[in-house]
Amino acid sequence: MPSAGEGAAAPPRGRSKSADDSAPRARRAENRRIAAICRRLAATYPESRPALQYRNPLELLIATILSAQCTDRQVNRVTAELFPRYPDAASYATAPLEELEQALRRLGFFRTKARHIRAAARLLVERHGGRVPATMEELTALPGVGRKTANVVLGNGFGLPLGIVVDTHVARVSYRLGLTREKLPERIEADLKERVPRKEWIAFANRLIFHGRARCRARKPDCLHCELLSLCPRQGLPRSRQAPGRPRPPGLQPIAKSGFGRSIASATRHPVLSNRARASFSPHGTSSITTRRAR
């Protein structure tokens, strides 16, 4: 008769129990790292509300549409006068296009944005009684509204963590943090949703945007003072950039930003995106608004 355990399958030769446990251990370590990233971001940026000024979902929707290719500060200057003048969807829907364009003239692509806002407002009046819908499908059916804008409104306007906002800051910082290797917003969002706890989705995106503006800038990231440095693999950043606390070796000079040096310096930014990928970072998704050619 076979002895006890004789019928059990033997482990593959050359494979140990520690090797079998390495993947779960690595996953647990990564979960702890992501939790620590969330805690440090929360400590650094306690206010997780977007920089755009708004009082209700409609104002947030309008402000986010206007934010394409513009800074939040520029948008806030315009909406300070715009929102009192157009208090509801019906007022946007019935506004003469020339009048709306004049109100937005200080922003880039103001004519396209005026058309989008008026068309979206008309659909809100016709289909939703003038109220902003709270589903991804209904929001992305509105003119000028892509997945990013819908995620902004659902998360910050309704408190619904149905997705993660991915703009250029989130794409760049999440790549450097080693949370994704993707280039397209939809794929970046999928990676982040898989790794970041759902309860953190809304605040995580807002704080990553703040961090991208304050520390992890595209051209000159402030790694020396970064609150996330000890948790960051600095993926995509050139090794020639010295880590904090490590003096440059004698005789080693900074690489000049010309010729080969320029290509090294370009690695401090997110991997080069195609025009299609760059356009998809706009709040409109694949937008009719023209974007500058990737250099």
C-alpha positions as MATLAB code, in Angstrom:
seq = 'MPSAGEGAAAPPRGRSKSADDSAPRARRAENRRIAAICRRLAATYPESRPALQYRNPLELLIATILSAQCTDRQVNRVTAELFPRYPDAASYATAPLEELEQALRRLGFFRTKARHIRAAARLLVERHGGRVPATMEELTALPGVGRKTANVVLGNGFGLPLGIVVDTHVARVSYRLGLTREKLPERIEADLKERVPRKEWIAFANRLIFHGRARCRARKPDCLHCELLSLCPRQGLPRSRQAPGRPRPPGLQPIAKSGFGRSIASATRHPVLSNRARASFSPHGTSSITTRRAR';
ca = [
       0.000    0.000    0.000;
       1.210    3.516   -0.675;
       2.518    5.342    2.321;
       0.886    8.497    3.638;
       1.323   11.357    1.213;
       2.563    9.068   -1.577;
      -0.390    9.973   -3.817;
       0.031   13.749   -3.317;
       1.536   15.740   -6.157;
       5.105   16.715   -5.487;
       6.037   20.379   -5.859;
       7.924   21.222   -9.066;
      11.657   20.656   -8.788;
      13.630   23.795   -8.072;
      10.593   25.598   -6.618;
      10.458   26.296   -2.897;
       7.630   27.319   -0.615;
       9.219   30.750   -0.258;
       9.053   31.191   -4.043;
       5.354   30.322   -4.040;
       4.746   32.925   -1.319;
       6.743   35.700   -2.987;
       3.871   37.028   -5.122;
       1.393   37.408   -2.228;
       4.129   39.003   -0.113;
       4.944   41.460   -2.868;
       1.270   42.294   -3.264;
       0.878   42.926    0.470;
       3.964   45.146    0.443;
       2.576   47.101   -2.509;
      -0.776   47.531   -0.742;
       1.049   48.918    2.293;
       3.001   51.311    0.054;
      -0.183   52.585   -1.614;
      -1.877   53.029    1.762;
       1.144   55.037    2.924;
       0.972   57.175   -0.240;
      -2.687   57.932    0.485;
      -1.896   58.863    4.100;
       0.947   61.186    3.162;
      -1.097   62.870    0.462;
      -3.915   63.393    2.982;
      -1.491   64.876    5.502;
       0.063   67.156    2.880;
      -3.211   68.229    1.241;
      -5.954   67.993    3.883;
      -8.431   69.813    1.631;
      -9.304   67.389   -1.165;
     -11.889   69.607   -2.856;
     -10.982   70.597   -6.451;
      -9.467   74.020   -7.046;
     -12.422   74.940   -9.276;
     -15.009   77.102   -7.510;
     -18.586   75.751   -7.568;
     -21.668   75.400   -5.372;
     -23.636   72.616   -7.075;
     -23.225   69.873   -9.706;
     -24.304   72.159  -12.550;
     -21.655   74.752  -11.723;
     -19.054   71.988  -11.392;
     -20.072   70.581  -14.785;
     -19.788   73.984  -16.458;
     -16.467   74.792  -14.756;
     -14.950   71.452  -15.746;
     -15.961   71.889  -19.379;
     -14.339   75.326  -19.304;
     -11.129   73.981  -17.733;
      -9.942   72.268  -20.938;
      -6.618   73.840  -21.986;
      -7.004   76.466  -19.220;
      -5.841   76.849  -15.631;
      -8.283   76.606  -12.754;
      -7.409   80.172  -11.809;
      -8.458   81.441  -15.232;
     -11.697   79.465  -15.056;
     -12.516   80.759  -11.565;
     -12.129   84.355  -12.732;
     -14.635   83.770  -15.526;
     -17.140   81.715  -13.508;
     -17.230   84.350  -10.760;
     -19.184   86.490  -13.245;
     -20.742   83.660  -15.258;
     -22.551   81.735  -12.504;
     -24.622   84.669  -11.131;
     -25.619   85.574  -14.682;
     -26.707   82.016  -15.603;
     -28.084   80.388  -12.425;
     -29.631   77.274  -14.001;
     -29.550   75.029  -17.067;
     -32.473   76.842  -18.694;
     -30.598   80.152  -18.666;
     -27.670   78.570  -20.513;
     -30.005   76.794  -22.938;
     -31.802   79.993  -23.962;
     -28.768   82.293  -24.005;
     -27.795   83.688  -27.423;
     -24.592   82.010  -28.557;
     -22.847   85.344  -29.187;
     -23.661   86.461  -25.654;
     -22.284   83.257  -24.146;
     -19.143   83.511  -26.261;
     -18.620   87.065  -25.041;
     -18.889   85.889  -21.422;
     -16.198   83.239  -22.066;
     -13.925   85.276  -24.321;
     -11.038   85.317  -21.797;
     -10.675   81.527  -22.047;
      -9.043   79.499  -24.786;
     -11.376   77.842  -27.304;
     -14.244   79.929  -25.918;
     -16.403   79.523  -29.027;
     -16.263   75.718  -28.907;
     -16.901   75.730  -25.173;
     -19.877   78.077  -25.556;
     -21.441   75.728  -28.114;
     -20.843   72.697  -25.889;
     -22.301   74.369  -22.814;
     -25.439   75.596  -24.551;
     -26.036   72.226  -26.258;
     -25.458   70.335  -22.996;
     -27.822   72.666  -21.132;
     -30.545   72.080  -23.719;
     -30.251   68.330  -23.222;
     -30.374   68.781  -19.451;
     -33.619   70.726  -19.819;
     -35.168   68.354  -22.358;
     -34.161   65.009  -20.827;
     -33.422   65.613  -17.157;
     -35.667   68.459  -16.063;
     -32.727   70.841  -15.881;
     -30.837   68.691  -13.373;
     -27.403   67.142  -13.837;
     -27.705   63.328  -14.086;
     -25.697   61.138  -11.714;
     -24.693   58.299  -14.042;
     -21.672   57.882  -16.291;
     -23.783   56.979  -19.323;
     -26.060   60.012  -19.072;
     -23.236   62.436  -18.394;
     -21.042   61.277  -21.273;
     -24.042   61.620  -23.597;
     -23.879   65.404  -23.084;
     -21.914   67.482  -25.638;
     -18.413   68.351  -24.466;
     -18.445   65.777  -21.658;
     -15.996   62.881  -21.667;
     -15.127   60.332  -19.020;
     -12.809   62.675  -17.131;
     -15.463   65.390  -16.766;
     -18.036   62.763  -15.793;
     -15.716   61.386  -13.093;
     -15.121   64.905  -11.747;
     -18.864   65.591  -11.494;
     -19.811   62.177  -10.115;
     -17.055   62.191   -7.500;
     -16.982   65.806   -6.377;
     -20.534   66.830   -7.237;
     -22.376   63.739   -6.012;
     -19.807   61.951   -3.837;
     -19.989   58.812   -6.005;
     -16.652   56.950   -6.369;
     -17.467   55.365   -9.736;
     -14.106   56.094  -11.322;
     -10.815   57.951  -10.919;
     -10.164   61.272  -12.614;
      -7.144   61.020  -14.922;
      -5.723   64.281  -16.206;
      -2.142   65.043  -17.223;
      -1.060   65.490  -13.575;
      -2.567   62.182  -12.457;
      -1.068   60.418  -15.469;
       2.412   61.814  -14.831;
       2.529   61.354  -11.054;
       0.973   57.878  -11.057;
       3.544   56.806  -13.664;
       6.474   58.112  -11.615;
       5.046   56.439   -8.508;
       5.055   53.125  -10.363;
       1.272   52.734  -10.175;
       0.924   52.311  -13.926;
       2.957   51.978  -17.089;
       0.105   52.890  -19.406;
      -0.236   56.020  -21.530;
      -3.940   56.248  -22.339;
      -6.271   57.664  -19.651;
      -8.696   54.737  -19.753;
      -5.898   52.234  -19.117;
      -4.296   54.394  -16.453;
      -7.658   54.632  -14.693;
      -8.084   50.851  -14.860;
      -4.660   50.334  -13.224;
      -5.405   52.852  -10.472;
      -8.855   51.399   -9.759;
      -7.258   47.981   -9.328;
      -4.607   49.228   -6.888;
      -6.136   52.131   -4.931;
      -8.912   51.369   -2.393;
     -12.307   52.502   -3.680;
     -12.950   54.734   -0.664;
      -9.865   56.779   -1.669;
     -10.695   57.244   -5.350;
     -12.153   60.767   -5.186;
      -9.658   62.324   -2.776;
      -6.706   60.409   -4.267;
      -7.196   61.933   -7.722;
      -7.677   65.460   -6.370;
      -4.584   65.214   -4.172;
      -2.496   63.718   -6.955;
      -3.424   66.753   -9.070;
      -2.352   69.079   -6.236;
       0.914   67.146   -5.875;
       1.581   67.297   -9.604;
       1.277   71.070   -9.496;
       3.204   71.641   -6.271;
       5.998   69.041   -6.375;
       5.947   66.504   -9.211;
       6.011   68.982  -12.065;
       6.579   67.859  -15.635;
       9.856   69.617  -16.365;
      11.452   70.177  -12.953;
      10.090   67.798  -10.313;
      11.025   68.859   -6.784;
      12.228   65.445   -5.625;
      14.426   67.015   -2.926;
      11.398   68.218   -0.946;
       8.845   65.629   -2.082;
       6.714   64.168    0.704;
       6.457   60.883   -1.222;
      10.147   60.436   -2.009;
      10.724   57.399    0.207;
       7.704   55.678   -1.375;
       8.478   56.608   -4.965;
      10.560   54.535   -7.426;
      10.839   57.672   -9.599;
       9.896   55.656  -12.646;
      10.839   57.422  -15.868;
      13.153   59.962  -14.229;
      16.784   59.944  -15.414;
      19.369   58.381  -13.154;
      21.652   61.354  -13.751;
      19.393   63.370  -11.440;
      21.015   62.976   -8.013;
      18.892   61.664   -5.160;
      18.575   63.955   -2.122;
      21.428   63.618    0.348;
      23.782   62.119   -2.222;
      26.415   64.605   -3.433;
      27.358   64.560   -7.088;
      30.548   62.513   -7.588;
      33.662   64.647   -8.227;
      34.100   65.556  -11.855;
      30.539   64.604  -12.835;
      28.906   67.525  -14.600;
      25.189   67.997  -15.310;
      24.150   66.789  -18.747;
      23.623   69.735  -21.064;
      20.136   69.997  -22.484;
      21.213   69.774  -26.091;
      21.422   66.829  -28.437;
      21.422   63.628  -26.421;
      21.010   65.650  -23.202;
      17.674   66.967  -24.404;
      16.396   63.437  -24.937;
      17.487   62.543  -21.400;
      15.791   65.636  -19.990;
      12.584   64.726  -21.807;
      12.422   61.547  -19.730;
      11.398   63.637  -16.733;
       8.026   63.964  -18.343;
       5.429   61.292  -18.888;
       6.275   59.044  -21.875;
       5.626   60.816  -25.150;
       1.985   60.648  -26.112;
       0.433   60.687  -29.530;
      -1.895   63.516  -30.461;
      -4.811   61.159  -29.911;
      -3.608   60.257  -26.431;
      -2.965   63.906  -25.515;
      -6.418   64.924  -26.696;
      -7.976   62.201  -24.562;
      -6.632   63.882  -21.416;
      -8.973   66.811  -21.985;
     -12.225   66.833  -20.010;
     -14.004   66.134  -23.285;
     -12.314   62.805  -23.902;
     -11.659   62.696  -27.638;
     -12.450   66.339  -28.194;
     -13.002   68.516  -31.209;
     -10.748   71.079  -29.548;
      -7.382   71.171  -31.315;
      -4.394   70.184  -29.162;
      -0.772   71.074  -29.712;
       1.374   68.524  -31.427;
       3.458   66.371  -29.070;
       7.082   67.348  -29.241;
];
